[in-house]
Amino acid sequence: MKTTAIEGFHTVEFFRAVKEKMAKATEGMTLQEKREVWKQMREGQISLA
């Protein structure tokens, strides 16, 4: 397996930012609503970029 490093990219910071964006996007929603939003994110219908 070959691994490559991308300068200026920090994995932990990236995923923390994504987690925070997901939390803000689903704040105040019921579990069913959150599941639907998460499904749409996985399918690419909603982007957090």
C-alpha positions, 0 to 999 in steps of 0.5 A: 500500500502506498500512502501520499501526503498532501501538504497543508491538509490535516485530517483531524482538522478536516473531520472536526470541521465536517463534524461541526458542519453536520451538527449545525445542519441537523441542530433541532431535528428529530432523529428521523429528520437527521437520518434523512439528511445524513442519507442525502449527504452520503448520496451527494444531494447535500454538500457541506463544502 
